[in-house]
Amino acid sequence: MRPSLLERLQNLLRHPLASATFGGLIVLVAAAVAVEAGWVGKTEQTTVGRPAVGVPTEAAAESGLTVNEIYRRDAPGVVFIRADVVESGQSPFGLPEQQRGQATGSGFVIDDEGHVVTNSHVVDGASKVRVSFGDERTVEAKLVGQDPSNDVALLKVKTGKDALDPVTFGDSSKVKVGDAVVAIGNPFGLDRTVTTGIVSALARQLTAPNGFTIQNVIQTDAAINPGNSGGPLLDAQGRVIGINSQIATGGAGGGSVGIGFAVPVNKAKDIVAQLKKEGKVDRAYLGITGISISSSLADSLNLPTDNGALVQDVNGPAEKADIKGGDTPVSVSGQELVLGGDVIVAVDGKKVDSMDDVIGYVDSKKPGDEVTLKLLRGSKSRTAKVKLGKRPSSVDSSRSAPDEQTLPPDLIP
């Protein structure tokens, strides 16, 4: 007897692949019936876009922003900066002469009052600064103030509020390695160029234009080139988390090799607030250079501790407090340093693990504040009270700290 249609369907459904296919057909048919019956509106559709390149699915789901959406929202707030500068040089006859030039970079609008943030090195020594917006308007800008020690400058332009598109600040303390980032700037004069990448590392150190150390810098592989200086580094929600400042080139070239650095925006917020109020930033100054002590370095040099900061040189406040610098040059694994200086193991009762801790603590203080250092001089322990001074405008290159960067970054003009 020939099997009935019902029996044939039952036999077919016993096969897994057929069951799945048939189930899919049932769903399709049911969906079509629902639409035709008016149970589901025909014109209402939900579109799920593909996540932007470099933006993780979870981040895109949280914010709903693709790179294009970030660009359309934030690019109007990114400006092109041209600064007229005078550079010192020598004539063909070896005589000193001054030449006029132009520095270019990026910046971004931060409020409806016309304040613009950029890098200090973009506008340093400028006789005139002009800011160009996305609609091709160009206006002259006033330099409100700058902090060379952290490579941050604040400008102000006069224009109508409706012509300004301020960006949104994020929180750089919440940034994690691997987070997606977007950079917008004017590399090589190509205005409002967008590049993407991730946060490659955190807590990097950079040398500021005046020779001091910038702490807790964000490293990114988003392409950054000359002209990106001062532009924003944005998170996956389009909020500024850093100011693009320097790149490592790894050779004679001046282009990006995927190692860029941005000053964290939380640091910039404090600086901008001070510049708005005072037009300058006065920083505390201890007056030492030093290196971090590791267990291997302690073993090699027979130091009394395997953490802390070994003082190399002293001047100013530290010298007045009888803190001792090194006096015996040595070379350890290719690094030149001097022995015989005090070892800082605590500041105001807080343990010091590295020179970074000393720098960070002093940065949190103001000129005139007093700090107490716990020191080891040989096997003996002592304390020294130091009244912090005002940080000088630049580091004397002959007394600067050893460079602990294996690949020193270059300023991007």
N, C-alpha and C positions, 0 to 999 in steps of 0.2 A: 504494500500500500504506500502510496506517495505521501510524505509527511505534509502536514498542514502548514500554512504560513506562520502560525503561532509557534509550532514546534521548530520550524527552521530558524525563527528569530531567537528562540531559547538556545538552540545549539550554537548560533553565531555569537551570542553574548557570553558563552562559556569561554571563548578565546579572549585573552587579555587585551590584545591589540585591537580586536574588533570591538570590545566593550568600550575602550577609551574613545575610539573613533565614533561609535554610535552615540556615546554620551555627549560628545562634542556636537554632533548633529542635533541632538535633542535640545541642547542649550541654544544653538543658533536658531532653531525653529521657534523655541519659546520666546527668545528675544525679539524675533521678527513679529510674532503675534502680539507681544506686549506693545511694541511701537505702533502697529497698525490699530490696535484697540484703544490707543490713547493713554495706556497705563504709564508709558514713558514718553516724555516730550521728544519730538524728532529733532528740534533745533538746539536743545541743550546738550552740549558736549563737554567732556572734561579732557583736556589735553595735558599729557604728562611729557614735558620736554626732556630731552637728553641732557644730563648734567654737563655743565661747561667743562672745557678741557682744564684739568688741574684742580677742579673743585670737587671734593668728595661728595658722594651721593647724600650722606647724612647732612652735610653742611648745606647743600642745595635744597634739601627738603626742609631744613630749618628756616632758611631765609627766602627761598624761592627766587634767588638771584643767580643768573648766569653771568658769565664774564661780560657779555654784551649789555646786560641790564646794569651791571656795576659801572661799566664804561659810560652808558648813556646818562646815568644818574650823577656820576662823580666827575667826569671829564670837564663839564662846564666850570667846575670850581678849580681846575688846574690851570695855571697861568705860565706863560713863557716870559722869562726874565732876561733882560739885556742890561748889562752894567758897563758903563764907560770907566775904564781904569787907566792909570798911568803906571807903566812898568819901567823899572830901572834897568839899565844895561850899559853896554860899552859901544862906543863908536868904532868904525874900522881902524881908527888911529889909537885905540886903547883908552880913550877918554870917556869918563862917565857921561851918560846921556839918558834922557827919559823919553820913552815912546808911549804913544797913546794906543790903547787896544780895547777890545770888548770881550767881556766874559759873558757867557750865556748859561742859563740853567732853568730850573723849574721851580714852582712854588704852588701853594694852594691857599684859597680863601678860607678863613676860619670863622668869620662872623659878618653881620650886616653892617658893621662899622667900617669895613674895608681893610681889615688887617689881613696880611698875607705872610705865611711862614715859608722860609727857604733856608738854605745853608749859609752859614757865615762866610765860607770861602767863595761863594758866588758873588757877594756884594762887597767883600772886604776892600777898602781903599777906593771905592767907587766915587766918582765925582757926580755921576748922574745915573739913576736907575729907572728903567721903563718896564712896564708890565703890560703884556698883551693877552687879551681874553680870546675865547673861542670864536666870538663873533667878529674878530679882527679889530676890535677897539684896542687902542694903545694909549695908556695914560702914564704920566710920570708918578713915581712912588717916592715916598719919604722913608728914610731909614730910621725906625723908631729906636732900635738898639740891637746889639748882637752879643752872643756869648761864644767866643772862639774856642773856649775850653770844651764845649760840646757841639760845636759847629752848627749853631742855631742862630738865625737872624729873624727879626720881625720888621716887616714893611707896612706902610699904610697908603692906600690910594683913595683919591676923592672921586667918587662916582655914585650914582643913585643906587639905593638899596635894591631896586628891582633888577639891576644889572649884575648883582652879586649872587653867586650860588655856593654858599659855604658847604664844606664837606663835614662829615660827622666823625668825631673822635671815637676811637675804640679804647680798649684797655690792654696795653701791652703786657701787663702782668699775667694775663690769662692765655697768652700765646703759647702754643706747644710746637715742638719739632714735628714736622710733617703736615702742619696746617697749610691749607691753600692760601696763596697770596696773589695779588694783582698789583702791578706797578704802572702808573701813568705818568708820562713826562715828555720831554722834548729832546730825545737823543739825537746828537748831530744836527740839531735844529729842525728835526722832523716833529712838528708840534703835535701834542696829544696822542702820542704813541702808547699803545697798551701792550704789556707783556705779562705772562703768567708764570707761576712756579709754586714752590713750597717754602716753608721755613726750614732751612737746612741745619741750623744750629742756633743756640741761644747763649747768652752770657759771654759773648766775645768781647775782646778789648781792641780798641783802635787808638791810634795816635791822632790827636786833634791837630788842626792847622797851627796852633801855637805850641805844640810839643807835649801837652799834657795828655793824660789817658782818659778816653771815654769808656765808661763801664757799661756792662749789660747790653751790648749791641746785638741786634738781630741779624743773622746771616741768612741770605736767600739765594736761590738759584734762578730767580726771575731775571731775565736779561736786563742789565743796567749798563748804560754807556755814558760817555761824556755828553752832558746836556740833561741827564736825568737828575743831577744834583738838586736837592731841595724838593723834589717831587714826592708824592705820597706813596707809601706801601700800604695796601689795603687788604683787609681780611675777606673771607668769603661772603660776608654780609655787607661789604662795601664801606667799612669803617677804617679810618686811618689808624694803623698800629705803629708806623715808623716813618722817618724822613730819610729817603735814600741819600747816602752821603759818599760812600767810597766803594771802590772795587779792587779786587786783586787780579792782576793781569797775568802773573806767572811767567813773564818774559818781557821782551822789548816792546811788544805790541801794547796799544792803548785801549783795546776793546774788551768786551765781556768774555769771561771764560766760565761763567756760571757761578761766580763767587762774589756776591755783592753784600753790602752792609748798610743797615739803616739804624739811625738813632731812635731808640724807643720813644713812643709818643708820650708815655707817662712822664718821662724826664722832660720832654719838650713842653708839656703843659705847665709845669712849674716854672720853667725858664720864661715862657711867654708871659705868664702872669707877672713875673718880676720886671720884664722888659716893658710891659704896658705901664706899670706903676713907676718904675725908676729910670727906665731907659738903659739900664745896665744890670749886670749880675756880679755881685761881689762874692767871691768864694774863699773859703777858709784854706789856710796853707800851713802845713806842718814843716816842710823844708827838708825832706829826705828823699833819697832814691834807694830802692831796695829790691830784692828778689825773693820769690817764694821758696820756702824750704820744703823739700820732699824727703822721704825716708832714704832714697838713694843718694841724694845730695848730702844729707846728714852723715851717712856712712862714709862717703868719699872724703868729706872734709873734717870728719870727727867732731861734728857739732854736738852741743849738749841736748838738742831737741830735734825731733823730726817734723815739726811744724812751726809756723811762725814766719817772720820776715827778717831776712838778714840785711842790715843796713849797709849800704855801699858808700853813700856820700851824705853829708849834712850841710845845711846852711840856714840862715835866718832863725826862725823860732827854735828849731831842733838844736841848732848849734848853741844858742843861748842857754838851753836847758841841759847842756853837757851830755848830749847824746853823741856817741862815738861812731864815726864812719870807718870803713876799712882802710888798711894801709899796706896790704901784701897782695899784689896782683897774682892771680893763678888762672889756669885754663882747665875747665872741666867739660869733657865731651864737646870740645870746640867752643864753649861759651866762656867769654872773658869776664872775670869778676874779681872782687878784692875781699880778702879775709881780714879778720881782726875787728870788725864792727860789732855793735850791739845787735842782739836778736830781740825783736819785739814779739812777745808771746801773748799780750793782752792789752786792750785799750778800755779804760774805765771799767775794769773788771770783766770785760767780755773777751773770751778766748779768740786769739788770732791764729787762723790756720794758714793764711797766705798774705802776700802783699795786697791782693785784691781786697781783703777784709780791712786793711789799714786805709786804703784809698777810699773805699766805700764809706767808712765811718767818718773820716775827715770831711768828705763831701756832704755829709748830713749836718755838719756844723756850720757856724758862722764865724767870720773874723772876730777875734776878741774872746771867743769861748776858750775855756781851759779843759784840757784832757790829761788824764793820767796814764802813762805808759808803764807796763811791767816789762822789764828788760833783763836779759841774761848777758852778762859780760864774762865770758869764760864759764866757769862753774858757779859764779856768784849771781844772785838775783838782786835787783834793785828797782826802784820806781823813779819816774821823772815826771814832773808836772810841766806841761807845755802850754803857753798861751798862744793860741793859733793866730797867725798873721793873715794878711790879705794876699791872696794869690797874685803873683806878678803877671804881666801881660803875656809872657812867653817863657819857655824853659831855655836856660842856657845850654846850648847843645854840647858844650864840653863837660857838663855835669849831669847829663840826662841818664835815665835808667837804662840798663841793658835791654835790648829788644828781645822779648820772649816770643814774638811771632815768627814762625818758621817761614811764612809767606806774607811779608808785609804788604798791606793794601796801599793803593795809590789814591790820592784825591782825584775825583772826577770833576773836571772843570765845568 
